[in-house]
């Protein structure tokens, strides 16, 4: 798997649910913004969250997409440094919001601590892979990787393939791939022509996972 699956975070999630409260965020609303003090952590219960940072010149860079079962905002709670990224609701989001102290108490449980370590280690591996990917793959390969990641984390099996329903715009997907919108649209068209995917409005169906994986590894 590209990212540690959310269902391995049961003990940590249970602790946040026990001591947190449910908060709803409208589409486009910020859960937190870069520079904030880390007073809260968020366990996503419903919907999707976009994690971004702002580059020099004001360009917004997409870092990750988080969904149900994911914990966000935990790094600043751990090191007590200001937020290094912003988190925005991609659609209507329901989240369990808990104080950073709740997370720290939860980590006194060995199982919860191991869960968080696995998640952080998976993110580090993913970051290292992305560095290699950006240095060696063209836009087609990078788009294929993002679609594989989305399908493995959020996809649902259907008779046509693995369906991913996400309110992620082409501009946001392009930013996540470190590519222009035009080249990203072209890459999606190429993947359709290769019969790896079919696309709809804010949706993708992965019809040929192995073919998509070959594109992601630059093997085709």
Backbone as CSV, one residue per row, in Angstrom:
resi,resn,N_x,N_y,N_z,CA_x,CA_y,CA_z,C_x,C_y,C_z
1,UNK,0.841,-1.200,0.000,0.000,0.000,0.000,0.874,1.248,0.000
2,UNK,0.356,2.305,-0.623,1.116,3.549,-0.694,1.100,4.299,0.627
3,UNK,-0.037,4.211,1.343,-0.208,4.955,2.580,-0.804,4.010,3.612
4,UNK,-0.388,4.148,4.847,-0.900,3.292,5.902,-2.421,3.392,5.960
5,UNK,-3.159,2.266,5.842,-4.603,2.331,5.834,-5.162,2.845,7.145
6,UNK,-6.247,3.627,7.025,-6.793,4.299,8.197,-7.338,3.338,9.241
7,UNK,-7.782,2.126,8.822,-8.413,1.241,9.787,-7.425,0.613,10.750
8,UNK,-6.107,0.890,10.596,-5.137,0.413,11.579,-5.046,1.364,12.776
9,UNK,-5.751,2.498,12.736,-5.625,3.521,13.762,-6.752,3.428,14.784
10,UNK,-7.201,2.230,15.116,-8.411,2.062,15.913,-8.260,2.588,17.328
11,UNK,-7.183,2.235,18.009,-7.022,2.658,19.407,-6.878,4.172,19.493
12,UNK,-6.050,4.728,18.619,-5.870,6.177,18.597,-7.187,6.876,18.266
13,UNK,-7.890,6.372,17.259,-9.164,6.968,16.883,-10.187,6.889,17.994
14,UNK,-10.240,5.765,18.692,-11.190,5.614,19.796,-10.920,6.628,20.900
15,UNK,-9.642,6.882,21.183,-9.300,7.854,22.220,-9.748,9.258,21.829
16,UNK,-9.549,9.622,20.570,-9.969,10.949,20.125,-11.498,11.069,20.139
17,UNK,-12.188,9.994,19.741,-13.650,10.028,19.766,-14.185,10.155,21.185
18,UNK,-13.528,9.492,22.107,-14.001,9.485,23.493,-13.923,10.879,24.114
19,UNK,-12.848,11.606,23.816,-12.630,12.888,24.482,-12.817,14.095,23.568
20,UNK,-13.151,13.849,22.307,-13.341,14.961,21.374,-14.810,15.291,21.178
21,UNK,-15.063,16.183,20.226,-16.445,16.554,19.905,-16.583,16.622,18.384
22,UNK,-17.792,16.385,17.905,-18.067,16.403,16.478,-18.223,17.854,16.006
23,UNK,-17.512,18.195,14.932,-17.621,19.517,14.321,-17.814,19.325,12.819
24,UNK,-18.703,20.101,12.232,-18.937,20.025,10.794,-18.330,21.235,10.103
25,UNK,-17.713,20.994,8.944,-17.066,22.049,8.156,-17.689,22.065,6.764
26,UNK,-18.011,23.250,6.294,-18.555,23.385,4.954,-17.444,23.285,3.916
27,UNK,-17.818,22.944,2.698,-16.860,22.864,1.609,-16.084,24.170,1.485
28,UNK,-14.762,24.073,1.444,-13.898,25.233,1.337,-13.499,25.840,2.666
29,UNK,-14.118,25.412,3.757,-13.796,25.960,5.075,-12.486,25.383,5.586
30,UNK,-11.716,26.206,6.275,-10.429,25.777,6.816,-10.611,25.063,8.148
31,UNK,-9.982,23.901,8.273,-9.896,23.254,9.577,-8.803,23.932,10.394
32,UNK,-7.693,24.261,9.723,-6.629,25.058,10.319,-5.805,25.628,9.182
33,UNK,-4.999,26.636,9.491,-4.167,27.264,8.467,-2.724,27.313,8.947
34,UNK,-1.812,27.373,7.984,-0.385,27.424,8.295,-0.087,28.608,9.205
35,UNK,0.743,28.357,10.208,1.092,29.391,11.167,0.294,29.345,12.440
36,UNK,-0.858,28.644,12.416,-1.666,28.501,13.626,-0.888,27.751,14.705
37,UNK,-1.208,28.045,15.950,-0.708,27.219,17.041,-1.511,25.932,17.085
38,UNK,-0.843,24.831,17.366,-1.483,23.514,17.290,-2.215,23.203,18.581
39,UNK,-3.450,23.647,18.680,-4.238,23.392,19.882,-5.167,22.201,19.710
40,UNK,-5.397,21.764,18.454,-6.374,20.711,18.211,-5.862,19.710,17.174
41,UNK,-6.382,18.501,17.258,-6.163,17.477,16.238,-7.535,17.066,15.709
42,UNK,-7.554,16.510,14.498,-8.804,16.229,13.803,-8.817,14.787,13.306
43,UNK,-9.865,14.078,13.636,-10.106,12.743,13.103,-11.260,12.866,12.121
44,UNK,-10.983,12.630,10.847,-12.006,12.804,9.825,-12.992,11.642,9.888
45,UNK,-14.252,12.002,10.012,-15.314,11.010,10.109,-16.070,10.863,8.799
46,UNK,-16.210,11.966,8.068,-16.945,11.966,6.810,-16.387,13.070,5.917
47,UNK,-16.184,12.771,4.633,-15.702,13.777,3.702,-14.187,13.719,3.523
48,UNK,-13.677,14.695,2.767,-12.262,14.712,2.407,-11.654,16.081,2.674
49,UNK,-10.393,16.061,3.057,-9.668,17.274,3.437,-8.424,17.399,2.566
50,UNK,-8.180,18.614,2.081,-7.011,18.906,1.259,-5.965,19.604,2.117
51,UNK,-4.752,19.055,2.133,-3.644,19.662,2.868,-2.758,20.406,1.879
52,UNK,-2.516,21.682,2.152,-1.779,22.528,1.212,-0.759,23.381,1.957
53,UNK,0.199,23.912,1.195,1.103,24.944,1.693,1.248,25.991,0.601
54,UNK,1.772,27.141,0.955,1.923,28.238,0.003,3.391,28.424,-0.328
55,UNK,3.707,28.346,-1.612,5.084,28.511,-2.069,5.404,29.998,-2.225
56,UNK,6.691,30.280,-2.447,7.099,31.655,-2.715,6.341,32.165,-3.932
57,UNK,5.837,33.378,-3.840,5.033,33.929,-4.917,3.550,33.717,-4.714
58,UNK,3.175,32.971,-3.655,1.772,32.801,-3.326,1.077,31.619,-3.957
59,UNK,1.806,30.785,-4.702,1.172,29.632,-5.332,0.844,28.571,-4.292
60,UNK,-0.395,28.053,-4.349,-0.824,27.011,-3.430,-0.382,25.641,-3.951
61,UNK,0.283,24.879,-3.095,0.786,23.554,-3.450,0.006,22.505,-2.667
62,UNK,-0.547,21.536,-3.371,-1.274,20.446,-2.724,-0.276,19.421,-2.197
63,UNK,-0.387,19.104,-0.914,0.510,18.139,-0.289,-0.103,16.752,-0.183
64,UNK,-1.395,16.696,0.145,-2.029,15.395,0.388,-3.541,15.560,0.422
65,UNK,-4.213,14.428,0.296,-5.657,14.348,0.494,-5.899,13.360,1.626
66,UNK,-6.695,13.768,2.603,-7.031,12.894,3.727,-8.526,12.622,3.720
67,UNK,-8.911,11.436,4.196,-10.310,11.054,4.178,-10.727,10.353,5.452
68,UNK,-11.890,9.715,5.440,-12.441,9.086,6.648,-11.454,8.146,7.334
69,UNK,-11.301,8.339,8.643,-10.381,7.535,9.440,-9.013,8.136,9.607
70,UNK,-8.679,9.154,8.800,-7.363,9.781,8.898,-7.335,10.816,10.026
71,UNK,-6.203,10.924,10.677,-5.954,11.965,11.673,-5.101,13.039,11.018
72,UNK,-5.495,14.293,11.143,-4.710,15.397,10.594,-4.443,16.409,11.697
73,UNK,-3.329,17.122,11.530,-2.957,18.131,12.506,-2.169,17.600,13.682
74,UNK,-1.728,16.331,13.575,-1.064,15.718,14.724,0.394,16.118,14.864
75,UNK,1.068,16.477,13.768,2.495,16.773,13.856,2.770,17.970,14.748
76,UNK,2.008,19.023,14.561,2.216,20.212,15.389,1.839,19.955,16.839
77,UNK,0.879,19.058,17.057,0.542,18.701,18.433,1.694,17.957,19.095
78,UNK,2.461,17.224,18.287,3.585,16.464,18.834,4.785,17.353,19.141
79,UNK,5.136,18.263,18.188,6.340,19.071,18.413,6.038,20.484,18.903
80,UNK,4.742,20.834,18.997,4.291,22.130,19.522,4.818,23.312,18.712
81,UNK,5.096,23.052,17.449,5.475,24.108,16.525,4.236,24.589,15.774
82,UNK,4.266,25.818,15.213,3.113,26.287,14.429,2.841,25.365,13.248
83,UNK,1.607,25.375,12.791,1.230,24.549,11.653,2.109,24.879,10.446
84,UNK,2.568,23.852,9.754,3.380,24.051,8.546,2.540,23.967,7.285
85,UNK,1.272,23.584,7.424,0.381,23.448,6.276,-1.020,23.876,6.680
86,UNK,-1.859,24.043,5.678,-3.267,24.368,5.894,-4.115,23.172,5.497
87,UNK,-5.306,23.072,6.087,-6.232,21.984,5.770,-7.597,22.583,5.453
88,UNK,-8.132,22.237,4.282,-9.423,22.761,3.840,-10.366,21.612,3.498
89,UNK,-11.634,21.791,3.786,-12.641,20.790,3.449,-12.857,20.771,1.939
90,UNK,-12.648,19.610,1.331,-12.899,19.463,-0.101,-14.387,19.389,-0.401
91,UNK,-15.132,18.845,0.533,-16.584,18.828,0.466,-17.071,19.025,1.890
92,UNK,-18.340,18.803,2.161,-18.802,18.908,3.542,-18.121,17.823,4.371
93,UNK,-17.513,18.244,5.468,-16.697,17.359,6.291,-17.251,17.306,7.707
94,UNK,-17.274,16.110,8.254,-17.561,15.934,9.680,-16.319,15.342,10.330
95,UNK,-15.862,15.969,11.399,-14.626,15.526,12.043,-14.783,15.523,13.557
96,UNK,-14.054,14.627,14.186,-13.915,14.656,15.645,-12.743,15.573,15.954
97,UNK,-13.012,16.608,16.730,-11.975,17.582,17.079,-11.632,17.412,18.555
98,UNK,-10.342,17.233,18.837,-9.891,17.015,20.212,-8.685,17.890,20.494
99,UNK,-8.502,18.215,21.745,-7.338,18.997,22.155,-6.064,18.201,21.904
100,UNK,-4.964,18.919,21.645,-3.694,18.249,21.448,-3.297,17.404,22.641
101,UNK,-3.724,17.815,23.831,-3.401,17.055,25.043,-4.052,15.679,25.033
102,UNK,-5.207,15.562,24.360,-5.863,14.261,24.251,-4.994,13.302,23.462
103,UNK,-4.417,13.794,22.365,-3.507,12.964,21.580,-2.321,12.524,22.416
104,UNK,-1.735,13.441,23.158,-0.561,13.096,23.954,-0.907,12.054,25.018
105,UNK,-2.073,12.171,25.648,-2.484,11.167,26.634,-2.715,9.817,25.964
106,UNK,-3.315,9.858,24.766,-3.587,8.608,24.055,-2.297,7.864,23.743
107,UNK,-1.224,8.604,23.484,0.042,7.970,23.110,0.729,7.289,24.285
108,UNK,0.184,7.434,25.490,0.688,6.663,26.619,0.326,5.189,26.475
109,UNK,-0.700,4.920,25.647,-1.057,3.539,25.310,-0.087,3.060,24.230
110,UNK,0.586,1.947,24.490,1.620,1.456,23.576,1.041,1.176,22.190
111,UNK,-0.147,0.607,22.130,-0.751,0.282,20.839,-1.022,1.545,20.049
112,UNK,-1.585,2.569,20.714,-1.862,3.834,20.034,-0.572,4.476,19.540
113,UNK,0.475,4.426,20.373,1.766,4.998,19.968,2.317,4.273,18.748
114,UNK,2.201,2.952,18.728,2.676,2.189,17.573,1.864,2.515,16.328
115,UNK,0.551,2.722,16.488,-0.287,3.090,15.357,0.204,4.393,14.730
116,UNK,0.462,5.393,15.575,0.892,6.681,15.058,2.278,6.583,14.424
117,UNK,3.159,5.799,15.025,4.495,5.614,14.446,4.390,4.998,13.055
118,UNK,3.507,4.003,12.891,3.327,3.388,11.574,2.832,4.406,10.554
119,UNK,1.892,5.242,10.970,1.361,6.256,10.062,2.447,7.246,9.665
120,UNK,3.224,7.733,10.639,4.281,8.696,10.345,5.370,8.076,9.483
121,UNK,5.697,6.815,9.750,6.705,6.133,8.931,6.210,5.986,7.488
122,UNK,4.922,5.669,7.321,4.365,5.530,5.976,4.413,6.865,5.247
123,UNK,4.144,7.950,5.949,4.210,9.266,5.316,5.639,9.616,4.913
124,UNK,6.598,9.248,5.744,7.994,9.506,5.401,8.396,8.721,4.167
125,UNK,8.028,7.443,4.113,8.322,6.640,2.923,7.656,7.232,1.688
126,UNK,6.416,7.683,1.866,5.692,8.264,0.737,6.368,9.548,0.271
127,UNK,6.847,10.357,1.211,7.557,11.579,0.842,8.844,11.275,0.091
128,UNK,9.574,10.254,0.541,10.804,9.863,-0.156,10.496,9.365,-1.564
129,UNK,9.415,8.591,-1.697,9.040,8.090,-3.009,8.649,9.233,-3.940
130,UNK,7.947,10.226,-3.406,7.542,11.359,-4.235,8.760,12.143,-4.725
131,UNK,9.780,12.282,-3.892,10.992,12.963,-4.339,11.601,12.249,-5.529
132,UNK,11.686,10.922,-5.449,12.219,10.138,-6.568,11.307,10.242,-7.779
133,UNK,10.019,10.172,-7.531,9.034,10.238,-8.610,9.132,11.555,-9.375
134,UNK,9.222,12.676,-8.649,9.284,13.981,-9.303,10.578,14.138,-10.109
135,UNK,11.629,13.451,-9.672,12.909,13.571,-10.361,13.001,12.682,-11.597
136,UNK,12.193,11.618,-11.650,12.397,10.630,-12.709,11.200,10.414,-13.626
137,UNK,9.998,10.800,-13.208,8.805,10.509,-14.003,8.262,11.755,-14.681
138,UNK,7.649,11.558,-15.838,6.943,12.660,-16.484,5.553,12.815,-15.868
139,UNK,4.782,13.753,-16.400,3.469,14.023,-15.818,2.571,12.799,-15.866
140,UNK,2.625,12.039,-16.958,1.800,10.840,-17.070,2.070,9.884,-15.918
141,UNK,3.339,9.658,-15.601,3.679,8.762,-14.508,3.228,9.295,-13.167
142,UNK,3.365,10.609,-12.955,2.972,11.184,-11.675,1.462,11.145,-11.489
143,UNK,0.713,11.416,-12.564,-0.745,11.338,-12.476,-1.175,9.902,-12.184
144,UNK,-0.527,8.945,-12.828,-0.848,7.537,-12.578,-0.622,7.172,-11.112
145,UNK,0.470,7.685,-10.517,0.736,7.412,-9.097,-0.360,7.990,-8.211
146,UNK,-0.780,9.232,-8.501,-1.813,9.846,-7.663,-3.120,9.058,-7.745
147,UNK,-3.464,8.602,-8.948,-4.697,7.843,-9.099,-4.605,6.489,-8.392
148,UNK,-3.437,5.866,-8.440,-3.252,4.626,-7.695,-3.417,4.859,-6.193
149,UNK,-2.828,5.937,-5.711,-2.941,6.244,-4.285,-4.387,6.463,-3.882
150,UNK,-5.120,7.233,-4.677,-6.522,7.493,-4.378,-7.337,6.206,-4.406
151,UNK,-7.060,5.344,-5.382,-7.834,4.107,-5.488,-7.549,3.168,-4.323
152,UNK,-6.299,3.105,-3.876,-5.953,2.209,-2.779,-6.481,2.713,-1.447
153,UNK,-6.564,4.026,-1.298,-7.018,4.584,-0.024,-8.528,4.746,0.051
154,UNK,-9.134,5.180,-1.058,-10.535,5.573,-1.010,-11.414,4.855,-2.030
155,UNK,-10.840,3.976,-2.839,-11.590,3.348,-3.914,-12.603,2.329,-3.429
156,UNK,-13.662,2.155,-4.235,-14.694,1.173,-3.971,-14.813,0.244,-5.184
157,UNK,-14.762,-1.086,-4.968,-14.882,-2.017,-6.098,-16.259,-1.908,-6.753
158,UNK,-16.273,-1.912,-8.069,-17.506,-1.940,-8.849,-17.304,-2.922,-9.998
159,UNK,-18.374,-3.304,-10.703,-18.191,-4.205,-11.844,-17.287,-3.624,-12.924
160,UNK,-17.212,-2.292,-13.007,-16.387,-1.648,-14.032,-14.944,-1.470,-13.599
161,UNK,-14.670,-1.578,-12.303,-13.326,-1.345,-11.782,-13.384,-0.706,-10.415
162,UNK,-12.317,-0.040,-10.040,-12.251,0.620,-8.724,-12.674,2.073,-8.895
163,UNK,-13.776,2.433,-8.259,-14.330,3.778,-8.399,-13.845,4.671,-7.269
164,UNK,-13.444,5.878,-7.627,-13.020,6.883,-6.642,-13.886,8.117,-6.855
165,UNK,-14.640,8.477,-5.820,-15.466,9.677,-5.855,-14.827,10.720,-4.950
166,UNK,-14.224,11.738,-5.557,-13.573,12.784,-4.774,-13.871,14.144,-5.391
167,UNK,-14.172,15.139,-4.556,-14.387,16.497,-5.075,-13.060,17.219,-5.298
168,UNK,-12.186,16.593,-6.093,-10.848,17.141,-6.356,-10.837,17.702,-7.769
169,UNK,-10.573,18.987,-7.905,-10.578,19.609,-9.219,-9.331,19.217,-10.008
170,UNK,-9.366,19.450,-11.327,-8.184,19.168,-12.145,-7.026,20.072,-11.759
171,UNK,-7.312,21.312,-11.375,-6.252,22.208,-10.918,-5.579,21.652,-9.670
172,UNK,-6.383,21.140,-8.731,-5.823,20.588,-7.499,-5.044,19.311,-7.774
173,UNK,-5.564,18.463,-8.661,-4.821,17.262,-9.035,-3.503,17.634,-9.685
174,UNK,-3.514,18.663,-10.548,-2.281,19.111,-11.205,-1.260,19.582,-10.185
175,UNK,-1.714,20.359,-9.202,-0.798,20.838,-8.163,-0.210,19.672,-7.384
176,UNK,-1.037,18.680,-7.075,-0.580,17.499,-6.341,0.466,16.729,-7.142
177,UNK,0.365,16.797,-8.461,1.317,16.108,-9.335,2.507,16.988,-9.715
178,UNK,2.567,18.211,-9.178,3.623,19.160,-9.540,3.678,19.345,-11.051
179,UNK,2.513,19.583,-11.644,2.412,19.713,-13.091,1.423,20.823,-13.420
180,UNK,1.406,21.232,-14.673,0.431,22.222,-15.114,-0.920,21.545,-15.323
181,UNK,-1.968,22.357,-15.332,-3.301,21.811,-15.583,-3.365,21.192,-16.975
182,UNK,-2.760,21.866,-17.945,-2.813,21.375,-19.317,-2.158,20.004,-19.455
183,UNK,-0.968,19.834,-18.866,-0.282,18.548,-18.982,-1.006,17.454,-18.199
184,UNK,-1.668,17.845,-17.092,-2.435,16.872,-16.316,-3.651,16.396,-17.098
185,UNK,-4.361,17.330,-17.729,-5.507,16.958,-18.567,-5.060,16.044,-19.700
186,UNK,-3.919,16.348,-20.296,-3.381,15.516,-21.377,-3.050,14.117,-20.863
187,UNK,-2.469,14.032,-19.661,-2.131,12.726,-19.083,-3.389,11.913,-18.806
188,UNK,-4.433,12.549,-18.297,-5.697,11.844,-18.063,-6.263,11.313,-19.381
189,UNK,-6.162,12.137,-20.428,-6.620,11.690,-21.739,-5.836,10.493,-22.237
190,UNK,-4.525,10.500,-22.016,-3.694,9.371,-22.443,-4.067,8.099,-21.683
191,UNK,-4.337,8.223,-20.388,-4.713,7.059,-19.587,-6.082,6.521,-20.007
192,UNK,-6.964,7.430,-20.423,-8.239,6.968,-20.968,-8.023,6.209,-22.277
193,UNK,-7.160,6.745,-23.140,-6.889,6.101,-24.422,-6.266,4.727,-24.243
194,UNK,-5.498,4.559,-23.180,-4.877,3.271,-22.878,-5.832,2.319,-22.164
195,UNK,-7.057,2.784,-21.918,-8.101,2.000,-21.256,-7.731,1.641,-19.809
196,UNK,-6.899,2.497,-19.193,-6.576,2.314,-17.776,-7.670,2.893,-16.885
197,UNK,-8.296,3.979,-17.338,-9.287,4.669,-16.522,-10.444,5.144,-17.393
198,UNK,-11.559,5.416,-16.728,-12.620,6.230,-17.296,-12.889,7.346,-16.293
199,UNK,-13.278,8.503,-16.770,-13.466,9.645,-15.889,-14.853,10.225,-16.055
200,UNK,-15.358,10.791,-14.970,-16.613,11.527,-14.956,-16.409,12.800,-14.173
201,UNK,-17.471,13.465,-13.825,-17.367,14.689,-13.043,-16.916,14.355,-11.627
202,UNK,-15.707,14.791,-11.296,-15.110,14.541,-9.988,-15.103,13.049,-9.627
203,UNK,-14.915,12.195,-10.620,-14.869,10.758,-10.358,-13.937,10.088,-11.356
204,UNK,-13.344,8.990,-10.908,-12.461,8.180,-11.752,-12.762,6.715,-11.471
205,UNK,-12.789,5.904,-12.516,-12.876,4.456,-12.356,-11.594,3.847,-12.922
206,UNK,-10.880,3.113,-12.070,-9.653,2.438,-12.502,-10.060,1.097,-13.087
207,UNK,-10.018,0.980,-14.403,-10.459,-0.244,-15.072,-9.311,-1.213,-15.322
208,UNK,-8.075,-0.732,-15.293,-6.901,-1.583,-15.505,-5.826,-1.168,-14.503
209,UNK,-5.877,-1.794,-13.324,-4.948,-1.411,-12.247,-3.511,-1.708,-12.644
210,UNK,-3.269,-2.867,-13.231,-1.902,-3.224,-13.587,-1.362,-2.311,-14.677
211,UNK,-2.203,-1.956,-15.623,-1.777,-1.015,-16.652,-1.447,0.338,-16.065
212,UNK,-2.261,0.776,-15.114,-1.998,2.059,-14.450,-0.706,1.986,-13.654
213,UNK,-0.470,0.845,-13.019,0.765,0.690,-12.237,1.993,0.705,-13.144
214,UNK,1.892,0.131,-14.314,3.012,0.175,-15.256,3.326,1.608,-15.663
215,UNK,2.278,2.406,-15.896,2.488,3.801,-16.226,3.134,4.552,-15.069
216,UNK,2.703,4.219,-13.841,3.253,4.877,-12.653,4.730,4.565,-12.461
217,UNK,5.151,3.390,-12.898,6.556,3.009,-12.766,7.365,3.324,-14.032
218,UNK,6.712,3.950,-15.016,7.415,4.273,-16.247,7.825,3.055,-17.036
219,UNK,7.055,1.967,-16.938,7.432,0.713,-17.578,6.731,0.484,-18.902
220,UNK,5.715,1.283,-19.201,4.939,1.052,-20.418,5.644,1.673,-21.624
